[in-house]
Amino acid sequence: MNKPEISIVIPVYDEEKVLDKLYQRTTAVMDKLNRAYEIILVNDGSTDNSAKILEQLYYQRSENIRVINFNTNYGQHMAIMAGFEHVRGEIIVTMDADLQNPPEEIPKLIAAIDEGHDVVGGYRQYRQDKIWRRFFSKTHNIIRKRIMPQIKMRDQGCMLRAYHRNIVEAMISSGETNTFIPALALLYAENPTDVPVKHEPRSAGKSHYSFYKLIRYNFDLITNFSLVPLQFFTMMGIIISILSTLLVIYMFTRRLIIGPEVQGVFTLFAIMFLLIGICLLGLGILGEYIGRIYRELLKRPRFIIKNVLEKK
């Protein structure tokens, strides 16, 4: 196969109902560009018929389609990393398989790369998600801007993005087992930009991001790129220690002057429970950081590839 100029990486997990439409729309868009391209579909341990459908798509057009099959589910970002390790193009585009990112928007990203940008992020216009997801995303974007001002991206949840090959190679060389690809790319970028892209409602299936997974997803972003949570609890610990010392001095002085008393015991219990809650929250955040350090030190493979369908 001739070396492609553009590589499109698409992670797939239980998307059997949309794969044929995804294939038709994406190849139609790329054929019109009249530039050599490849589409890398990474099957992230799907439990439905996605693997069989991907194999059929490969044999329909093996000169442009490549399929990577994981042995189990490793998550969206690891699936994209596996695709990055197999790309051959100089321009790499990522997108979701659920067609909420319209393939027809890909030329916008490629045009921005052609203009000299090394990282191009898409930001979704008129999002077609549920209200709670839009609220959660907006809230987290605000928090991220506060605690990670060095990560300048307009829409962290949009995976319709484009990268120059040197950025992708830098991300691969990092070897991180827990990462957040859009933010990691911006650490290496010299001339990033954002472009508006359309957002469509899901045509079939359901979102694989539950509320719990969204929280975990945002933990990956915060704990991998900022020490602010730890620094916040350090400062809070100093302030609480000072206030607690003053409270002890006050209570001891009061006992000497007034004598023993039981009034206010429930207030003290309330204060104690509040402090214990803060300590437990701080320990939880500390545990997140330690857990990530532990995983990195284990040096286990980030993912295991079962097989690759490609034309040599």
C-alpha positions as CSV (number, residue, x, y, z in Angstrom):
1,M,0.0,0.0,0.0
2,N,1.3,3.5,-0.9
3,K,2.2,5.6,2.1
4,P,-0.9,7.6,3.0
5,E,-0.8,11.3,3.7
6,I,-3.7,11.3,6.2
7,S,-4.5,8.7,8.9
8,I,-7.8,8.6,10.6
9,V,-7.9,6.8,13.9
10,I,-11.4,5.6,15.2
11,P,-11.8,3.7,18.4
12,V,-14.7,1.2,18.3
13,Y,-16.6,-0.3,21.2
14,D,-20.0,-2.0,20.7
15,E,-21.0,0.2,17.7
16,E,-22.3,-2.5,15.3
17,K,-25.4,-0.4,14.4
18,V,-23.4,2.5,13.0
19,L,-20.3,1.0,11.6
20,D,-21.5,0.6,8.0
21,K,-22.8,4.2,7.9
22,L,-19.5,5.4,9.5
23,Y,-17.6,3.6,6.7
24,Q,-19.7,5.0,3.9
25,R,-19.7,8.6,5.1
26,T,-16.0,8.7,6.1
27,T,-14.7,7.1,2.8
28,A,-17.0,9.4,0.8
29,V,-15.5,12.5,2.5
30,M,-11.9,11.3,2.2
31,D,-12.3,10.2,-1.5
32,K,-13.3,13.8,-2.4
33,L,-10.1,15.2,-0.9
34,N,-8.1,13.4,-3.5
35,R,-5.3,12.8,-1.0
36,A,-3.9,9.4,0.0
37,Y,-5.4,8.3,3.2
38,E,-6.0,5.3,5.6
39,I,-8.7,4.6,8.2
40,I,-7.5,2.7,11.3
41,L,-10.4,1.2,13.2
42,V,-9.4,0.0,16.7
43,N,-11.8,-2.6,18.1
44,D,-11.6,-2.0,21.9
45,G,-12.8,-5.4,23.0
46,S,-16.3,-5.1,21.6
47,T,-18.8,-7.6,22.9
48,D,-21.3,-7.3,20.0
49,N,-20.8,-8.0,16.3
50,S,-18.5,-5.1,15.8
51,A,-15.4,-7.3,15.2
52,K,-17.1,-9.2,12.5
53,I,-18.4,-6.1,10.8
54,L,-15.0,-4.5,10.9
55,E,-13.5,-7.5,9.2
56,Q,-16.1,-7.3,6.4
57,L,-15.3,-3.6,5.9
58,Y,-11.6,-4.4,5.7
59,Y,-12.1,-6.9,3.0
60,Q,-14.3,-4.5,1.1
61,R,-11.5,-1.9,0.8
62,S,-8.3,-3.3,2.2
63,E,-6.2,-0.7,0.5
64,N,-7.6,2.1,2.7
65,I,-8.9,0.3,5.8
66,R,-6.9,-1.2,8.7
67,V,-8.3,-3.0,11.7
68,I,-6.7,-3.4,15.1
69,N,-8.3,-5.9,17.5
70,F,-7.7,-5.7,21.3
71,N,-8.0,-8.9,23.4
72,T,-10.2,-7.0,25.9
73,N,-11.5,-3.5,26.6
74,Y,-8.8,-0.9,27.5
75,G,-10.7,2.3,27.1
76,Q,-11.0,5.0,24.4
77,H,-7.7,6.7,24.9
78,M,-5.6,3.5,24.9
79,A,-7.4,2.5,21.7
80,I,-6.4,5.8,20.1
81,M,-2.8,5.3,21.3
82,A,-2.8,1.9,19.7
83,G,-3.9,3.5,16.4
84,F,-1.2,6.2,16.8
85,E,1.4,3.4,17.0
86,H,0.3,2.1,13.6
87,V,-0.3,5.3,11.6
88,R,1.6,6.0,8.4
89,G,0.4,9.5,7.6
90,E,1.8,12.9,8.4
91,I,-1.6,14.2,9.4
92,I,-3.5,12.2,12.0
93,V,-7.2,12.7,12.7
94,T,-9.1,11.2,15.6
95,M,-12.9,10.8,15.9
96,D,-15.5,8.8,17.7
97,A,-17.3,5.9,15.9
98,D,-20.8,6.9,17.1
99,L,-21.2,9.6,14.3
100,Q,-21.9,12.4,16.7
101,N,-18.7,13.8,15.2
102,P,-19.7,14.1,11.6
103,P,-17.0,12.8,9.2
104,E,-17.9,15.7,6.9
105,E,-16.1,18.1,9.3
106,I,-12.7,16.4,8.8
107,P,-11.6,18.7,5.9
108,K,-11.8,21.7,8.4
109,L,-9.2,20.1,10.6
110,I,-7.0,19.1,7.7
111,A,-7.1,22.6,6.3
112,A,-6.0,24.0,9.7
113,I,-3.0,21.6,9.7
114,D,-2.2,22.7,6.2
115,E,-2.1,26.3,7.4
116,G,0.8,25.4,9.8
117,H,-1.0,24.4,13.0
118,D,0.4,21.2,14.7
119,V,-2.6,20.5,16.9
120,V,-6.2,21.3,15.9
121,G,-9.1,20.7,18.3
122,G,-12.7,20.7,17.4
123,Y,-15.2,22.4,19.6
124,R,-18.8,21.3,19.3
125,Q,-21.5,23.8,18.2
126,Y,-25.1,23.2,19.4
127,R,-24.3,20.0,21.3
128,Q,-26.9,17.3,21.0
129,D,-26.2,15.7,24.4
130,K,-28.5,15.5,27.4
131,I,-28.8,18.5,29.6
132,W,-26.9,16.9,32.6
133,R,-23.9,16.0,30.3
134,R,-23.7,19.5,28.9
135,F,-23.9,21.0,32.4
136,F,-21.2,18.6,33.7
137,S,-18.9,19.3,30.7
138,K,-19.3,23.1,31.0
139,T,-18.6,23.0,34.8
140,H,-15.5,20.9,34.3
141,N,-14.2,23.2,31.5
142,I,-14.5,26.1,34.0
143,I,-12.6,24.2,36.7
144,R,-9.9,23.0,34.2
145,K,-9.3,26.6,33.1
146,R,-8.8,27.6,36.7
147,I,-6.4,24.9,37.8
148,M,-4.7,24.1,34.5
149,P,-4.2,27.4,32.6
150,Q,-1.4,25.9,30.6
151,I,-3.9,23.5,28.9
152,K,-5.7,25.8,26.5
153,M,-8.5,23.9,24.8
154,R,-12.0,25.0,24.2
155,D,-13.8,21.7,24.3
156,Q,-12.0,18.9,26.2
157,G,-14.7,16.3,25.4
158,C,-14.6,16.5,21.6
159,M,-12.4,13.8,20.1
160,L,-12.7,15.2,16.6
161,R,-9.1,16.5,16.4
162,A,-6.1,16.5,14.2
163,Y,-2.4,16.3,14.9
164,H,0.8,16.6,13.0
165,R,2.9,13.4,13.1
166,N,5.7,14.8,15.3
167,I,3.1,15.5,18.0
168,V,1.8,11.9,17.8
169,E,5.3,10.5,18.0
170,A,5.9,12.6,21.1
171,M,2.8,11.2,22.7
172,I,3.7,7.6,21.9
173,S,7.2,8.1,23.4
174,S,5.7,9.3,26.7
175,G,4.6,5.7,27.4
176,E,2.0,6.8,29.9
177,T,-0.5,4.1,31.0
178,N,-3.0,6.7,32.2
179,T,-3.3,9.8,30.0
180,F,-5.7,12.3,28.4
181,I,-4.7,12.6,24.8
182,P,-6.0,16.1,23.9
183,A,-4.2,17.6,26.9
184,L,-1.0,15.6,26.4
185,A,-0.8,16.8,22.8
186,L,-1.1,20.5,23.9
187,L,1.9,20.0,26.1
188,Y,4.0,19.3,23.0
189,A,2.3,21.7,20.6
190,E,3.9,24.8,19.3
191,N,1.1,26.3,17.3
192,P,-2.3,24.8,18.4
193,T,-5.7,26.1,17.4
194,D,-9.5,25.2,17.7
195,V,-12.1,25.1,14.9
196,P,-15.9,24.8,15.3
197,V,-17.4,21.5,14.3
198,K,-21.0,20.2,14.1
199,H,-22.4,17.8,16.6
200,E,-25.1,15.3,15.7
201,P,-27.4,13.3,17.9
202,R,-26.6,9.6,18.3
203,S,-28.1,7.7,15.4
204,A,-28.1,4.4,17.2
205,G,-26.9,2.7,20.3
206,K,-26.2,4.4,23.6
207,S,-23.4,6.3,25.2
208,H,-20.7,4.2,26.9
209,Y,-19.9,7.0,29.3
210,S,-21.9,6.7,32.5
211,F,-21.8,9.4,35.2
212,Y,-19.2,7.3,37.0
213,K,-17.0,6.9,33.9
214,L,-17.2,10.7,33.2
215,I,-15.9,11.3,36.7
216,R,-13.1,8.8,36.2
217,Y,-12.4,10.4,32.8
218,N,-12.0,13.8,34.4
219,F,-9.8,12.4,37.2
220,D,-7.4,11.3,34.4
221,L,-7.3,14.8,33.1
222,I,-6.8,16.6,36.4
223,T,-4.4,14.2,38.1
224,N,-2.2,13.7,35.1
225,F,-1.7,17.4,34.3
226,S,-2.0,19.3,37.6
227,L,-0.8,19.3,41.2
228,V,-3.4,21.9,42.2
229,P,-5.7,19.4,44.1
230,L,-2.7,18.3,46.3
231,Q,-1.6,21.9,46.8
232,F,-5.2,22.9,47.7
233,F,-5.4,20.3,50.5
234,T,-1.9,21.2,51.7
235,M,-3.1,24.8,52.2
236,M,-6.4,23.7,53.7
237,G,-4.5,21.5,56.1
238,I,-2.4,24.4,57.2
239,I,-5.4,26.7,57.7
240,I,-7.4,24.0,59.6
241,S,-4.4,23.2,61.8
242,I,-4.1,26.9,62.8
243,L,-7.9,27.2,63.4
244,S,-7.9,23.9,65.4
245,T,-5.0,25.2,67.6
246,L,-6.8,28.4,68.3
247,L,-10.0,26.4,69.1
248,V,-8.1,24.2,71.6
249,I,-6.5,27.3,73.2
250,Y,-10.0,28.9,73.5
251,M,-11.6,25.8,74.9
252,F,-8.8,25.3,77.5
253,T,-9.0,28.9,78.6
254,R,-12.8,28.7,78.8
255,R,-12.5,25.6,81.0
256,L,-10.1,27.3,83.4
257,I,-12.3,30.4,83.7
258,I,-15.9,28.8,83.7
259,G,-15.1,25.2,84.6
260,P,-16.4,22.0,83.0
261,E,-19.6,22.2,80.8
262,V,-21.5,20.1,78.4
263,Q,-23.1,22.8,76.3
264,G,-21.7,22.9,72.8
265,V,-20.7,19.2,72.7
266,F,-22.8,18.7,69.5
267,T,-21.2,21.6,67.8
268,L,-17.8,20.1,68.5
269,F,-19.0,16.8,67.1
270,A,-20.2,18.6,63.9
271,I,-16.8,20.3,63.6
272,M,-15.1,16.9,64.1
273,F,-17.2,15.2,61.4
274,L,-16.5,18.1,59.0
275,L,-12.7,17.7,59.6
276,I,-12.9,13.9,59.2
277,G,-14.8,14.3,55.9
278,I,-12.2,16.8,54.6
279,C,-9.4,14.4,55.6
280,L,-11.0,11.5,53.9
281,L,-11.5,13.5,50.7
282,G,-7.9,14.6,50.8
283,L,-6.8,11.0,51.3
284,G,-8.9,10.0,48.3
285,I,-7.3,12.5,46.1
286,L,-3.9,11.5,47.3
287,G,-4.8,7.9,46.6
288,E,-5.6,8.9,43.0
289,Y,-2.1,10.2,42.5
290,I,-0.4,7.3,44.3
291,G,-2.5,4.8,42.2
292,R,-1.3,6.4,39.0
293,I,2.3,6.4,40.1
294,Y,1.9,2.7,41.1
295,R,0.6,1.8,37.6
296,E,3.4,3.6,35.9
297,L,6.1,1.8,38.1
298,L,4.6,-1.6,37.3
299,K,5.5,-1.1,33.6
300,R,2.8,-3.4,32.4
301,P,1.8,-3.2,28.7
302,R,-0.8,-0.5,28.1
303,F,-2.8,-2.8,25.9
304,I,-2.5,-6.2,24.1
305,I,-3.3,-6.4,20.4
306,K,-5.0,-9.6,19.4
307,N,-4.4,-9.1,15.7
308,V,-4.1,-6.5,13.0
309,L,-5.9,-6.7,9.6
310,E,-3.8,-4.8,7.1
311,K,-2.4,-5.0,3.6
312,K,1.4,-5.0,3.8
